Amino acid sequence: MSLLVVGLSHRSAPVSVLERASLNADAKAKLLHDTLAAEPAAEATVLATCNRIELYADVDKFHAGVSELSTLLAQHSGVALEELTPYLYVHYEDRAVHHLFSVACGLDSMVVGEGQILGQIKDALALGQELHTAGRLINDLFQQALRVGKRAHSETGIDRAGQSLVTFGLEQLAVHLPVREWAVGKRALVLGAGSMSSLAAATLARVGFAEIAVANRTAERAERLAEILVASGTGVAARAVAMSAVADELTRVDVVVSCTGATGLVLTADDVAAAVSRDSAAHASAGLDDRGSAPDPAPQTPAGLDSAGAELVDAGVVARLVAAADGGRRRLADAGAVRVLAAVPEGDGCPVGDGRAAIAGVDASSLELHGTWADQGEAAAQRQPRRGVRAQVDGVAVRLALLDLAMPRDIDAAVHRIPGVRLVDIESLAEASADAPMAADVDAVRGIVTEEVAAFGAAQRAAHITPTVVALRAMAAEVVAMEVARLDGRVPDLDERQRAEVTQTVRRVVDKLLHAPTVRVKQLASEPGGAGYAEALRELFDLDPQTVASVSRADAADQNDDSGRAS
């Protein structure tokens, strides 16, 4: 096994780079075909999500593989190699297996423990199978990753450590309220009808939204999703709307969740500003306040002041604020910082410098260090102040809440400047999740990953020697058959019973002689560094390489037939 992973994720790259490097369906297919056409790669698949782009390949040359895969990622993502290089991480062999298993368990997700990544891993395997770029190693690896992820969720409480990106995003929109309480009576617009949008719509229905409108470029898919929501038993009123009607829908709804496959903006700042302006005008003409309610009678005393005009401050609130400020980094709750990922300055700890020459010229240990460094998130730069997510935006009641889960983004980031609009996007979710507490079950999942990586490596190494052992036993059977034929010529008077007894005796002798060596060589081959035993066996018994190769091909064909599609 020579598994190589080259990629970038929310831990190693800023959102702006991830956006530009995102791959559509055609780009992923072309990337895989070009990867197999490249000399170092024998099989490959790509895992591309909102938060990561990773190319997995079975290579025969490490340095050439790193250089080639990095170049291909740059070519098909449209980001120049010299710009992409600082954000790339590299994992090789067992470390690559460890990385994928961790990803499958949700340990490397933006929201730790989320289970949506399992569906994305399944899609990556299905893509490799459909394009015939996934061979035995990729099939075995991704099938096992799916099993490991399911095991982690069934045997531990990792689900309590996090949730889907949709649920987490809604929590950020709800701020201090429970999501179910915040959602009561609200109307939502879902843009898109793919897997993420469907998950978002189902989540909105489950938490208690009163009405959901679905807009999609393909009207049939929007209608189908709306039908499913109505039939879900949640009591939500769902309907499909045309994309051309989105501007009107923005004036009706309280929340917009967007996750389309568009390469450009779906909602611009002008779209949102126009909708909010029309909504405000409608409220004003109807004599309603910003919340769509009739205004209260003229206040007798300004809010927050007593009859003498002195500020009223709850002593308990003050105490909690002081405790919050003293309890950590002396900043109040989450009222104001977001992680801004940037290229890491020189000397910041990464052993790999900038540029293609840097990646292609370093040794394997340095690249492994680079993978560890990126994996731990040390590529993140400093925190910078940013407008917090609050119940009000700049003192104005929130009229429209936007959740953008697309990569590249669907909603113009400039909408946060519009009074009464709140935007939660991938970047703000990264900040919020960085401060989220880790569940104790995460340690248990890490233990499962370590155990499964060791078992997978042992199984792969043992499987590597199996064709050699099969070829050896086939050669032994052929020798037995030849000697029995010679015996027939020398002792023609043997009857059938005697011939059968002699044949069985010779076979038993051969089997006993081969039993201990073949069992032991499988044990040795399953240990780290045991790959050389197969070659030693071939040399000692002068096995025909073509025979061994034919056994390997037949075994791989049987294995592929058994595995079928991703499950």
C-alpha positions in Angstrom: 0.0 0.0 0.0 1.3 3.4 -1.0 -1.6 5.6 -0.2 -1.0 9.4 -0.6 -3.4 12.2 0.3 -2.8 15.8 -0.8 -5.4 18.4 0.2 -6.6 21.5 2.0 -9.4 22.1 4.5 -10.9 24.7 6.8 -8.0 23.9 9.2 -5.3 24.8 6.8 -6.7 27.4 4.4 -8.8 30.6 4.6 -12.4 30.5 3.4 -11.5 32.7 0.5 -9.0 30.0 -0.8 -11.4 27.2 -0.2 -14.1 29.1 -2.2 -11.8 29.6 -5.2 -10.5 26.0 -5.1 -13.9 24.4 -5.0 -14.6 21.7 -7.6 -17.8 21.2 -9.6 -18.8 17.8 -10.9 -17.0 18.1 -14.2 -13.8 19.4 -12.6 -13.8 16.4 -10.2 -14.2 13.9 -13.1 -11.5 15.6 -15.1 -9.2 15.7 -12.0 -9.6 11.9 -11.5 -9.0 11.0 -15.1 -5.9 13.2 -15.2 -4.6 11.7 -12.0 -4.8 8.2 -13.4 -3.1 9.4 -16.6 -0.2 10.7 -14.5 2.6 8.2 -14.1 2.8 7.9 -10.3 -0.9 7.1 -9.7 -2.6 3.7 -10.2 -6.1 4.6 -8.7 -7.7 7.6 -7.1 -10.7 9.5 -5.9 -11.5 13.0 -4.6 -13.3 14.0 -1.4 -14.7 17.5 -2.0 -17.0 19.2 0.5 -17.7 22.8 1.7 -14.7 22.5 4.1 -12.2 20.3 2.3 -10.7 19.2 -1.0 -8.6 16.0 -0.8 -7.2 13.9 -3.5 -6.5 10.2 -2.5 -4.3 8.1 -4.8 -2.3 4.9 -4.8 1.2 5.9 -5.9 4.4 4.1 -6.5 6.7 7.1 -6.0 6.2 9.4 -3.0 7.9 12.6 -4.1 6.7 12.4 -7.7 3.2 11.7 -6.4 3.2 14.7 -4.1 4.4 17.0 -6.9 2.0 15.6 -9.5 -1.1 15.6 -7.2 -0.4 19.1 -6.0 0.0 20.3 -9.6 -3.3 18.6 -10.7 -5.2 20.1 -7.7 -3.9 23.6 -8.7 -4.8 23.1 -12.4 -8.4 21.9 -11.8 -9.2 24.2 -8.9 -8.1 27.3 -10.8 -5.8 28.5 -8.0 -2.2 29.0 -9.0 0.2 26.3 -7.5 2.4 28.9 -5.8 -0.6 30.3 -4.1 -2.1 27.0 -3.2 1.0 25.3 -1.9 1.2 27.0 1.6 -2.3 25.6 2.4 -1.7 22.0 1.3 -1.2 19.1 3.7 0.3 15.7 2.8 -0.4 12.3 4.5 1.2 9.1 3.4 0.4 5.4 4.1 -0.8 4.7 7.7 -1.0 8.4 8.4 -3.3 8.9 5.4 -5.5 6.1 6.6 -5.6 7.7 10.1 -6.6 11.0 8.5 -9.5 9.6 6.5 -10.8 7.5 9.5 -10.7 10.7 11.6 -12.6 12.6 8.9 -15.2 9.8 8.8 -15.7 10.0 12.5 -16.3 13.8 12.4 -13.1 14.5 14.4 -11.8 16.8 11.6 -15.1 18.5 10.8 -15.8 22.1 11.4 -18.5 20.9 13.9 -16.9 18.0 15.7 -18.9 14.8 15.6 -21.3 15.8 12.7 -22.4 12.8 10.7 -23.0 14.4 7.3 -19.4 13.7 6.3 -20.3 10.0 6.0 -22.6 10.7 3.1 -19.9 12.8 1.5 -17.3 10.0 1.8 -19.9 7.6 0.3 -20.3 10.0 -2.6 -16.5 10.2 -3.1 -16.3 6.4 -3.3 -19.3 6.2 -5.6 -17.6 8.7 -7.9 -14.4 6.7 -8.1 -16.4 3.5 -8.8 -18.5 5.2 -11.5 -15.5 6.6 -13.3 -13.5 3.4 -12.7 -10.7 5.2 -11.0 -11.2 3.4 -7.6 -9.3 0.2 -7.5 -8.8 -2.3 -4.7 -7.0 0.0 -2.2 -9.5 3.0 -2.6 -12.5 0.6 -2.4 -11.1 -1.1 0.8 -10.1 2.2 2.4 -13.4 4.1 1.8 -15.6 1.1 2.6 -13.7 0.7 5.9 -13.9 4.5 6.6 -17.6 4.3 6.3 -17.7 1.4 8.8 -15.4 3.1 11.2 -17.5 6.3 11.1 -20.7 4.3 11.8 -18.9 2.4 14.6 -17.8 5.7 16.2 -21.4 7.1 16.2 -22.9 3.8 17.5 -20.4 3.0 20.2 -19.7 6.5 21.6 -21.5 9.7 22.3 -19.6 11.7 19.6 -23.0 12.9 18.3 -23.3 14.9 21.6 -20.0 16.7 20.8 -21.5 18.2 17.7 -24.3 18.2 15.1 -24.9 18.9 11.5 -23.7 22.1 10.1 -27.3 23.1 9.5 -28.2 22.7 13.2 -25.1 24.5 14.3 -25.9 27.3 11.9 -29.4 27.7 13.3 -28.0 27.8 16.8 -25.9 30.7 15.7 -28.9 32.5 14.2 -31.0 31.9 17.4 -28.2 33.3 19.6 -29.4 33.0 23.2 -32.7 31.3 22.5 -33.2 27.5 22.1 -33.6 26.8 18.4 -37.1 25.3 18.8 -38.3 28.4 20.7 -36.7 30.8 18.2 -38.2 28.9 15.3 -41.9 28.9 16.4 -44.1 30.6 13.8 -41.2 31.6 11.5 -41.2 31.3 7.7 -38.1 30.1 5.8 -36.9 30.1 2.2 -34.5 27.2 1.2 -32.4 27.9 -1.9 -31.3 24.6 -3.6 -32.7 21.1 -3.5 -29.5 19.0 -3.3 -28.4 16.9 -0.3 -27.4 19.8 1.9 -30.5 21.9 1.1 -32.7 18.8 1.7 -31.0 18.3 5.1 -31.5 22.0 5.9 -35.2 21.8 4.9 -35.8 18.7 7.0 -34.0 20.3 10.0 -36.2 23.5 9.7 -39.3 21.4 9.6 -38.2 19.3 12.6 -37.3 22.3 14.8 -40.8 23.9 14.3 -40.7 26.3 11.4 -44.3 27.1 10.3 -43.7 27.4 6.6 -40.9 26.5 4.2 -40.6 27.7 0.6 -38.1 25.8 -1.7 -36.5 27.4 -4.8 -34.3 25.5 -7.2 -33.2 25.9 -10.8 -34.9 22.6 -11.6 -38.5 23.1 -10.5 -39.3 19.4 -10.3 -36.6 18.9 -7.6 -38.0 21.8 -5.6 -41.5 20.4 -5.9 -40.4 16.9 -4.9 -38.6 18.3 -1.8 -41.7 20.3 -0.8 -43.9 17.1 -1.2 -41.5 15.2 1.1 -41.6 18.0 3.7 -45.4 18.0 3.7 -45.5 14.2 4.1 -42.9 14.3 6.9 -45.5 14.5 9.6 -44.0 17.7 11.2 -47.0 19.8 10.3 -44.9 22.3 8.2 -46.5 24.0 5.3 -44.2 23.6 2.3 -44.3 24.7 -1.3 -42.0 25.1 -4.3 -41.4 28.5 -5.8 -39.6 29.6 -9.0 -36.2 31.1 -8.8 -37.6 34.2 -10.4 -39.9 34.6 -7.4 -37.1 34.7 -4.8 -37.1 38.5 -4.6 -40.7 38.5 -3.6 -40.2 35.6 -1.1 -37.5 37.6 0.6 -40.1 40.1 1.8 -42.3 37.3 3.3 -39.8 35.1 5.1 -37.8 35.4 8.3 -35.0 33.1 7.5 -33.1 32.1 4.3 -30.9 29.0 4.1 -28.9 28.7 0.9 -26.7 25.9 -0.4 -26.7 25.6 -4.2 -24.1 24.5 -6.6 -23.9 27.9 -8.3 -20.5 29.2 -9.1 -21.6 32.8 -8.5 -23.7 34.7 -6.0 -27.3 33.7 -5.7 -28.3 36.6 -3.5 -26.5 40.0 -3.8 -26.4 42.7 -1.3 -28.7 44.7 -3.6 -31.3 41.9 -3.6 -31.4 41.7 0.1 -31.4 45.5 0.6 -34.3 45.9 -1.8 -36.3 43.1 0.0 -35.7 44.6 3.4 -36.6 48.1 2.1 -39.9 46.9 0.6 -40.7 45.0 3.8 -40.0 48.1 5.9 -42.2 50.2 3.7 -45.0 47.7 3.9 -44.8 47.6 7.7 -44.7 51.4 7.9 -47.8 51.8 5.7 -49.6 49.2 7.8 -48.7 51.0 11.0 -46.5 48.1 12.2 -43.2 48.2 14.0 -40.0 46.4 12.9 -41.3 43.1 14.2 -44.5 43.3 12.2 -46.6 44.1 15.3 -48.7 47.1 16.3 -46.5 49.5 18.2 -47.0 49.8 22.0 -48.7 52.9 23.4 -46.4 55.9 23.9 -43.9 54.8 26.5 -44.2 56.5 29.9 -40.5 56.0 30.6 -37.7 55.3 28.2 -36.6 51.7 28.1 -33.8 51.0 30.6 -34.4 54.2 32.6 -36.2 54.7 35.9 -38.6 57.6 36.5 -35.7 59.8 37.3 -33.9 59.0 34.1 -31.2 56.9 35.8 -30.1 53.7 34.0 -31.5 50.5 35.5 -29.0 47.6 35.4 -29.7 44.2 36.8 -27.0 43.3 39.3 -27.1 39.7 38.3 -26.5 40.5 34.7 -23.5 42.7 35.7 -22.1 39.8 37.8 -22.4 37.3 34.9 -20.7 39.7 32.5 -17.8 40.3 34.8 -17.4 36.5 35.4 -17.5 35.9 31.7 -14.8 38.5 31.1 -12.6 37.1 33.9 -13.2 33.5 33.0 -11.0 33.2 29.9 -9.4 35.6 27.5 -11.2 38.6 29.1 -13.7 39.1 26.4 -17.5 38.9 26.8 -19.0 35.6 25.5 -18.8 35.4 21.7 -19.6 39.1 21.1 -16.8 39.6 19.0 -14.1 37.7 17.4 -13.9 35.5 14.4 -10.9 33.5 13.2 -9.5 34.9 10.1 -7.3 32.3 8.4 -4.4 33.5 6.3 -1.2 32.3 4.9 1.2 31.5 7.7 4.2 33.9 8.0 7.7 32.5 7.6 9.1 30.8 10.6 5.7 30.0 12.0 6.4 26.3 12.4 5.7 24.7 9.1 8.7 22.8 7.7 7.6 23.3 4.1 8.0 26.6 2.4 6.2 28.3 -0.4 6.2 27.2 -4.1 6.1 24.0 -6.1 9.9 23.5 -5.6 9.4 23.5 -1.9 6.9 20.6 -1.9 8.6 18.6 -4.5 12.1 18.9 -2.9 11.5 18.1 0.7 11.8 14.7 2.3 9.0 12.5 3.5 9.5 13.3 7.1 9.2 17.0 6.6 6.0 16.5 4.6 4.6 14.4 7.3 5.4 17.2 9.8 3.6 19.6 7.4 0.6 17.3 7.5 0.6 17.2 11.3 1.0 20.9 11.5 -1.9 21.6 9.1 -4.0 18.9 10.8 -3.8 20.6 14.2 -5.0 23.8 12.8 -1.8 25.7 13.5 -2.1 27.4 10.1 -4.8 29.7 11.5 -3.6 33.2 11.9 -4.5 35.7 14.6 -8.1 36.6 15.7 -9.4 39.9 14.6 -12.5 41.9 15.8 -15.7 41.4 14.0 -19.3 42.2 14.4 -20.8 39.6 16.7 -24.0 37.6 16.1 -26.6 39.3 18.4 -30.3 39.4 18.8 -30.2 42.8 17.3 -27.9 44.0 14.5 -26.4 47.5 15.2 -29.4 48.3 17.4 -32.0 47.3 14.8 -34.3 44.3 15.2 -33.4 41.4 12.9 -35.8 41.4 10.0 -34.0 38.8 7.9 -31.6 36.0 9.1 -29.4 34.4 6.4 -27.6 31.1 6.7 -25.1 30.5 3.8 -23.7 26.9 3.8 -22.5 27.0 0.2 -18.9 26.8 -1.0 -18.3 29.0 -2.9 -20.7 31.3 -1.1 -24.2 31.9 -2.3 -24.9 35.1 -0.4 -22.9 38.3 -0.8 -20.9 38.9 2.4 -21.7 42.6 2.2 -25.3 41.9 3.3 -24.1 42.2 6.9 -23.9 45.9 6.5 -27.6 46.2 5.8 -29.6 47.2 8.9 -31.8 44.5 10.2 -29.9 41.7 8.4 -27.9 38.9 10.1 -25.6 36.7 8.1 -24.1 33.4 9.3 -21.7 31.8 6.8 -19.0 29.2 6.7 -16.4 31.6 8.1 -18.4 32.6 11.1 -19.3 29.0 11.8 -15.6 28.2 11.8 -15.1 30.7 14.5 -18.0 29.6 16.6 -17.0 25.9 16.4 -13.4 26.7 17.3 -14.7 27.8 20.7 -17.2 25.0 21.2 -16.4 22.5 24.0 -15.2 19.1 23.2 -17.1 16.1 24.5 -15.3 13.5 26.6 -16.4 10.9 23.9 -13.9 12.4 21.5 -11.1 10.5 23.3 -13.0 7.3 22.9 -13.4 7.9 19.1 -9.7 8.7 18.8 -9.0 5.3 20.4 -11.3 3.6 17.9 -9.5 5.4 15.0 -6.1 4.2 16.3 -7.3 0.6 16.6 -9.0 0.6 13.2 -5.9 2.1 11.5 -3.7 -0.7 12.9 -6.2 -3.4 11.8 -6.5 -1.9 8.3 -2.8 -1.7 7.9 -2.3 -5.3 9.0 -5.1 -6.6 6.7 -3.6 -4.7 3.7 -0.1 -6.0 4.4 -1.4 -9.6 4.8 -3.5 -9.3 1.6 -0.4 -8.2 -0.2 1.3 -11.5 0.4 -1.8 -13.7 -0.2 -1.2 -13.9 -4.0 2.3 -15.2 -3.4 1.1 -17.8 -1.0 -1.6 -18.9 -3.4 1.0 -19.1 -6.2 3.3 -21.2 -3.9 0.6 -23.7 -3.1 -0.5 -23.9 -6.8 3.1 -24.7 -7.6 3.2 -27.4 -4.9 0.0 -29.0 -6.2 1.5 -29.0 -9.7 4.6 -30.8 -8.4 2.4 -33.4 -6.6 0.5 -34.0 -9.8 3.7 -34.5 -11.8 5.2 -36.9 -9.3 2.0 -39.0 -9.2 2.0 -39.2 -13.0 5.6 -40.3 -12.9 4.7 -43.0 -10.3 2.0 -44.3 -12.6 4.5 -44.8 -15.3 7.0 -46.6 -13.0 4.4 -48.7 -11.1 1.6 -49.3 -13.5 0.2 -52.2 -11.4 -1.2 -49.9 -8.7 -5.0 -50.2 -8.4 -7.2 -47.1 -7.9 -7.3 -47.4 -4.1 -3.5 -47.7 -3.8 -2.9 -44.8 -6.2 -5.4 -42.6 -4.2 -3.6 -43.5 -1.0 -0.2 -42.6 -2.4 -1.5 -39.3 -3.8 -3.1 -38.4 -0.5 0.1 -39.2 1.4 2.2 -37.0 -0.9 -0.3 -34.1 -0.6 -0.3 -34.4 3.2 3.5 -34.2 3.3 3.6 -31.1 1.1 0.8 -29.4 3.1 2.6 -30.1 6.4 5.9 -28.8 5.0 4.2 -25.6 3.7 1.8 -25.0 6.6 4.2 -23.4 9.1 6.1 -21.2 6.6 2.9 -19.9 5.0 1.1 -19.1 8.3 4.2 -17.5 9.7 4.9 -15.4 6.6 1.3 -14.0 6.7 1.9 -13.1 10.4 5.2 -11.4 9.6 3.8 -9.6 6.5 1.0 -8.1 8.6 3.5 -6.3 10.8 5.0 -2.9 9.9 7.9 -3.4 7.5 6.7 -6.9 6.5 6.2 -6.0 2.8 9.5 -7.7 1.9 8.5 -11.2 2.9 6.4 -11.7 -0.2 9.4 -10.9 -2.4 11.6 -13.2 -0.3 9.1 -16.0 -0.8 9.0 -15.5 -4.5 12.8 -15.6 -4.7 13.2 -18.6 -2.5 10.8 -20.8 -4.4 11.5 -19.2 -7.8 7.8 -18.4 -8.3 6.7 -17.1 -11.7 5.9 -13.4 -11.4 3.2 -13.8 -14.0 1.5 -16.4 -12.0 1.5 -14.2 -8.9 0.2 -11.3 -10.9 -2.6 -13.3 -12.4 -3.7 -14.4 -8.9 -3.7 -10.8 -7.8 -5.8 -9.7 -10.8 -8.3 -12.5 -10.2 -8.5 -11.7 -6.5 -9.0 -8.0 -7.2 -11.8 -8.7 -9.7 -13.6 -11.0 -7.2 -13.2 -8.3 -4.5 -14.7 -5.6 -6.7 -17.6 -7.8 -7.6 -18.3 -8.5 -4.0 -18.0 -4.9 -2.8 -20.3 -3.5 -5.6 -21.4 0.1 -5.1 -20.7 2.2 -2.1 -22.9 1.2 0.8 
